Amino acid sequence: MKNRSLNEDVKRIRTLLYGKGLINEQQKVDEPQKADYITDNVDEFFKTLDSVSKTGLNQQSYGSMTYQKGVEAMQVGLMMLGYSLPQHGVDGMFGPETAQAVQKFQTDNNINASPSTTLGKPVTESVRMIKLSLLEAALDSPLDSTSINSPFGTRWGGQGHNGVDLKADASNVKAPADGVVEVGEIKNDACGGTIIINHAGGFKTGFCHMQKINVTAGQQIKQGDIIGISGGGSNDIGHGKSDGRHLHFTLRKDGQLVNPMDYIDKSGIVMTGGVKGSPQVSNVSATPEMFVKLIELLKSKNIKPEELKKYVDSAKRGNNYNVDVKDWQGMVNLVINNLEGGYYHPDMLQDGRVKDSRYGNSGETMFGLDRMAGGTEATGPAGREFWALIDSQNARTNWKYGYMANDNPELESKLRVLAGNIMKPLYGEYVHKFLSPEAAQIVNSYAPLAFNFIYGTWNGPGWFQKFAKVINDAVAGGNTDPKSLLQISLERRSGSGNSLIAQGGPKVANISNNIAASTSTMA
């Protein structure tokens, strides 16, 4: 792995921009969707904010590398002052959601964020060049050991080979760079288990014959994340047309197939510009003036160590799970982020944007809501507004499969709220109709259990009723322990006998456990 020299180069550039104060913390390994560097020491927390206040911070594009500790401290500070980060929470990424909170803070406090400044300094050519250097990244090998079975280009019999076949035997496959997943599914085609990732700078990586896939369309991932397990053996799931284990790895640059081995572990690949449709660098600046005000307001609250610790501990586990039974929108976001996905239209199957025949009977969907078969999901007031917003974007033509609107925070926020408004009355109806009064009281008093039934609303009334029955029976038999009832609910899902319902079981269990841990910490 050649990242050592790259990290040294990034460290040198960061030192030029910021000095040595924050450098050492940046050499840790990032965990996506979690806080990695922020401390629960109050003095250190304010010291970090003061350090970044000298220059300010800029919004990032996908694939960029910047000061995560400073961003995390800013995110925690904003949340402590009541500014919401419902989708990604404290993750060290100054993306659209954080930018929206920064803009609101600056508006609320009459702070002018001048577009003519970068990192709190006038934009000069030298600063532009340094900023570009900060966004340079090498593509890592997707495997720990890169041994080629079959090269890129023309091979035996004069056949063209659009990628490289790497030696792999049920090996962990890693993301070569930060990016956004475009495809993560087992297809009924030559590729079989397929992952496609969009990276910044026009790069797109592809992986075939995966027997296990850990990612889903629309998911943001970091370089080095384990995205799945390679396969290709004739008895492996997702082997496609392969009958021997290996990893088929492809790379596109600006839409053109290129030899991945020309780019792997080569530093200096400029990955600016972001994924198509993603926010660009420096859309929003958290200015030095903003940090001065942020620090002033936080200090006026006389923050106690135990108060800061609650936020930091929750952030280090991932704020996506910091919800309680009253946080309906938080529950909805968990469903959308982790269990449902982005946009699909049957046209995508007809025009080749989607090649999985299992979608043949599917209607138009967004965030797991079905326009054709969902009833009030499309015909109720919130449903009509939800789909009207989607139509206003000409989504049927313009949107890609799995599009989550994360490059349009205002639209995304509206769609998420409307999705919650669509599902909330259905949840109330199903709870009243299918759960006994005693069981309903227990469900609605324990967040992890409530989440299971909220997601059950997405699964439909038939499955909600089946999940409710086992809880009703257990409560009637004298079991009123919510933790025990949660396990019964999870077991019912995993043992449902329906592959689509059961395959979400491990994810639902993981989310439920994280909600339980976060709820305990924030109590």
N, C-alpha and C positions, 0 to 999 in steps of 0.2 A: 504494500500500500504506500503510495507516494504522497499522501496528504501531508506528511511531515514538512516537506519543503514548501508546500502551499500554505500551511498554517503559519510557517515562519514568515512567508511573504505577507500574508494578511496581517500578522502581528506587527510587522514593520510599518505597513501602511496605516494601521490603526494608531500606532505610536506617533506617526507624523501628524495625524489628525487630532488625537486626544491626549497625548502624553501617556505615561506608563500606568496611570492610576487604575484603569479598569481592565488592563490587558490580561493579567494572569487568569482572571475568572473565566475568560472566554475560551480557554483551551479544554474545557470540559466537553463531554459528549452530550449533544442536545437530545432531549426526549420530546418529540412533538406533542403538542396540546398539553404540555405541563410546564410549570415553572422549574427552572433548573438552577438558578443562581441567586435568587432573592433570599435575603436572610430575615429572620424574625427578631434580630437585634435592632431596637429602635434607632440607636445612634448610627449604626451602619446603614440602615434604611435611608435615613436623612442624608448621610454622607454620599450615598449613591446618587440620590436625587440632585444633591448640590453639584456633584461632579458633572452630570450630563447637562445641568443648567448653564454651564459655561458656554456650551455650543448649541444645545438643542438637539432634537432628533427628527429624522425624516421618515415618512412612510416608505415601506419597502415593497419591492416587487418580489414575486416568487423566485426562489433561487438565490436571493441576496444573502449576504453575511454581514451582520452588524452587531451593535452592542445589546445583547439580550438582557443582561443584568439591568441596564438602564431602562430598557423597555418594560421589563417585568416590574421594576419599582414604580414606574409611571402608571402601569396598569393597576397595580394594587392601590396606589394612591387615588386614582380616579374612582375605583370601586368603593373605597372607604368614604369617599365624598358623595356617593350615591349615583355614580355614572355607570350604566349597565353595560356589561360585556357578555351577553347571554349565550352566544354560540361558542366562542373559542376561549373566553375567560383569560386567565393570566398564562400566556404561552410564550412570551418573549418575541412575538411577531407583530410588528407595527403594520398590520394589514388594514383592510377596509373597515372592519368593525371597530378597531381601536381608533382609527382615523376619525370615524364618526363621533366617538366619545370625546376625542381631543377637540374637534370642531365645536361640539356643543359646550364644552368647558370654556373654550375661548370666547364663544358668543355670550355665554352667561356672565362672563367676567370682563366683557368689553376689551378683549385682547385682540389686536390686529395681527394676523399671521401674514406678513408680507410675502407675496410669491417671488420677490426678487432676492430672497436669501436662501442659502443652502447651509445647513448645519450652523445657522446663526451668523454666517459670514456672507459678504457679497459674493455672488457667483462669478468666479473668474475661470479662465481656461485651466489653470493649474488645479483648482478645486474640482472642476469637471473631470479631469484626468484621474485624480485620486479617487473620485467616486466610482468611475468606471473600473478602476483596479480593484476596488472593494467587491465588485460583483464578478470578478474572475473566479472560475471554479474548474476543477478537474473532474472528469467523469471517472468514478471508481469502477473497478471490475465488479460485476454482480455476484461473483463467486470468490471465495477465499483464495482459491488456486485457479489461475487462468491457463488451462491447457486446451489447445484447439484440436478437435477431432476432424472438423471439416471447415475450410476457410471461406471467406467471403469472395464472391465473384464466380467466374467459370470454374467448374470442377469436372469430375469424370463424365464422359459422354458429351461434353460441351454444354451441359446444363448450367443455367445461371443459379446462383445461390444468394438469396437476398440478405443473408446474415452470416453469423458464424455459429457453428455447433461447438459448444464448450463441454468438456468432460465433466459429468456430474452424475452422482448416484444418490438420489433423494437428498439433495443438498439444499441448505438454506440459500435463498436468492435475495440479494440486497438491492435497494434502490441505488442506482449509480449517481444520482444527484437529487436535490430537492425538486419537487414537482407536484402535479395534480394528476390523479388517476383518471384516464379516459375510459378504459375498459378493464374490468376485473371479473371474468366469468369463464365457465367451462362451456365451450362452443362445440357444436356438432359439425366441425370442419377439419381441415388438415392440421390446423394449429392446435386444436383441442383447448386445453387450459390456457387461457390467453390473458396477458396483462399488457396494457399500453399506458405509458406515462408521458404526459406533456411536461417538458422542462422549459426553463427560460431560454431566450436566445434562439428560438426556432428548433430546438432539439426535441426529439421524441424517441423513446426507447420502447422496444417490444420484446415479449418473452412468450415462447410457445411450449406446449407439452407440459404445462405446470399441473402437478397432481394435487396441489393444495394452494389455494389463493387466499391471502389474508387481507386483501384490500378491496374496496368497492369504488365504483365510478363516482367522481366528485371529491374523493378523499384527498386531502393535502398530506404529503409525506415528506420526510427528511432523508437526506443522503445517509445510507447505511441502514435504514429501516428494513426489517425482514418482511418482504412482500409475499412470500410463499415458499413452496418446496418444489424443486424440479422433479420431473418424471420422464415419461417417454417410453417406458417399458410397455410391452403389449398387454400386460395385465393392470397397468396403472390407470387410474381415473384420469381423463383428460389427455390421453396419449396422442389423440388425433391420428395422423397417418404414420406416426413414429412407432417402431417396434423395438427400439433400443434406448436405454436411458441416456439422456444428455439434455443440455439447455440450448435451445435455438434462440439466439440473441440478435436483435436488429437495432439499427440506429438510423434515424432520418434527420437530416439537417435542412431546414426550410422546405420540407416535403420530399426531398430527394434521398434515396437510400445511399448510405455511405458505409465504409468499412469501420465497424466499431473499434477495431484494434488500432486505428489511426488516432483515436481520441482517448482511449482508456489510459488513465494515469498520466495524461499530458496536461501540465499546468498551463495557464494562460488562455484557456478557452473562454472568450468573453460571452457570458450568459446574461446580457442585459436585455431589456425590453419586455421581459416577462412572458408568461403564457398568453397566447392570443386571447384578447378580451379581458385580461387581468389588469389590475391597477398598475400604473407606471410609477417609476421612482419619483419621489418628491412631490406627490400629489398634495400631501398635507404635511406641514411642519409643526412640531411641538417646539415652539420658540423658547429662547431663554426667559423672555418675559412671562410666558405661561408657567414655566417651572418655578419662577420666583413666587407667583401667585399660588401655585399648587402647594409649595412648601409652606407658605404663610397660612393657608387654610388648614392644612394638616396639623401644623404645630398649634394652631388655635384650638384644635380638638383635644389637645393634651393626650395623645395616643398612649395607651398602656401596653406593655410588652405582651400581655395575654390577649389583648384585642388584635394586635398585629399578627400574633402567632396563629390565631384562628384563620385569618385570610391566607397566610403563607402556607400553613399546613394543607389547607384545602387546595391551594394553587399547585402545590408540589404533587398532588394526586391527580390534578386535572380538574379545572373548575366546571367542566361540563356536567359534573355529577353533584354539584352543590345545589340541590333542590330539596324542597320539603313538599308536603302534601298540598299546600296552598299555592305552590308555584306552578300553576298550570302551564304557562308558556315555557318554563324551564323543562318540564316533562315533554312537551311537544317538541322542543328543540332536540332533546335526547333521541326521540323517535326518528326525527328527520335526519339528524347527523349520523346516527349509528345503524339504523335498521331499515329506513326507507331511503329513497334516493331522489334524483332529479328528474328531469323531463323525459318523457317518451311519447312518441306518436306513431301510430301504425304505418304512416308514410315512411318511417325510418326503415322498416322491414322491406317495403316495396322498392325503395331507392338504394338499398344497400348500406345505409348508415349503420344498421344492425343486421347481423347475419344469423342470429340464433332463432331457430324455428319455433322455440318454445313461446315466443312472443306473438305467435300467429293469432291468438284469440284475444290479445290484450287491447284495451282501449287506451285513449290518451290519458296519461298519468303525470302527476307532479307531486312530490313529497308524499307519495303513496296514496294520493287521492285520485279516484277514477272518475273521469268525466262521463263515461258511458254507462258504467254499471253501479256507480256510487249513489244513485238516488239524490238525496238532499246534499250530498257532497258537491253536486253541480247545480241543483235546482233551488236550494235555499238562498236567502239573501247573501250570506257570506260566500256561499259557493258561486253564485252568479258574479259577485265582485271579483273573487279569486280568478275565475276563468276569463273574465273580461280583461283583467290586467295582463294575463298571459297572451290573450289575443291581441292586445294593444302592442305587444312586442313582435307580432308576427312570428310567434314561437315555432309554429308548424314548419316554417321554412328556415328561420334564422338560427334556431337553437340546436345544439348538438345533443346527442344522447347523454343523459345524466347531468345536463346543465342545472346548476343549483342557484344561479343568479348571484354568485358570490363576488362578481365584479361590479354589481349594482346594489350597494348596501341598502339604498332606500327601497327599491323594489323587493329585495330579499326580505327585508324586515316586514314589509306589508304582507307579503305572501305567507310568511311564517305566522303572523298574528291571525290572518284570515284562516289559515289551516287550523289553528287552535280554536277559532270561533266556530268553524264547521264541526269539529269533532267533539267539542265540549258538551253540547246538548245531547249528542248521541251517547256519550259516556254516561251522562246522568240518566238517560232513558234506560240503558242496558243495566246499570247498577240497580235501579229501582225494579226492573222487570225480572232480572235473573239472580240477584244476590238476596239472601235473606236479610232482614233488617240488622240482625246481630253481626252477620258476616260483613255487610256493607260498612258498618261502623268501624270494624277492625281494619278493613281494607283502606278506608279513608282516613285512618289515623296513623298509618305506617307507610312512609314514602316508597320504599322498595316494592312493597306489595301493591300499592296504588299504581306504580309505574307499570307493573305487569298487566293490570287490567286496562290501563290507559292504552297501552300498546295492543291489548286485546280488542279495543275499539277499532283499530286499523285492520285487524284480522277479520272483523265482521261479527254480526250478532250470533251466528252459529257457533263459532269458536269461543266467543265471549261466554256463551251459555255453558259450553263444555268446561271451560276453566272455572266458571262459577260453581258448577255442580260439585266438584271435588272439595272446594272450600266450604260450601254449604254443608256437605256431608261431614267434613272434619269438625266444623263448629258445632253442628248438631250432636256430634259424638263427644263433645266436651273439650276439644282442642281450641283454645283461644289465644295461643301464643303466636303473635304475628310472624316471628322468625321461622317457626315451624310451618306455618301456613304458607310462607313464601317458598320454602323448599318443596312443599306439595304442589304449588302452582308451577314451579320450574320443572318438576318431574313430569307433570301432566303435559307440558309443552314438548319436552324432549321425547316423551313416549307417545306422542299424538298419533303416530302412524302416517302422518302426512309429511312428505319430505320438505315442502316449502315452510311449513310451520315448525317442524323439528329442527331444520338447519339453523334457525335463528336462536335456538335454545342456548348455546354457549355464550353468544353475544348478550342475550337478555340476562343470563345469570351474572356475567361480568359487570354489566351496567348496574344491576340490582345490588351487587356487593359493593360497588363504588358509591352508590347512593347511600347505602347503610353507613359506610365509613365516613363519608362527608357529613352526613346528618349528625353523626356522633360528635365529630369535631366542632361543628358550628353550633351545637346546642348550648 
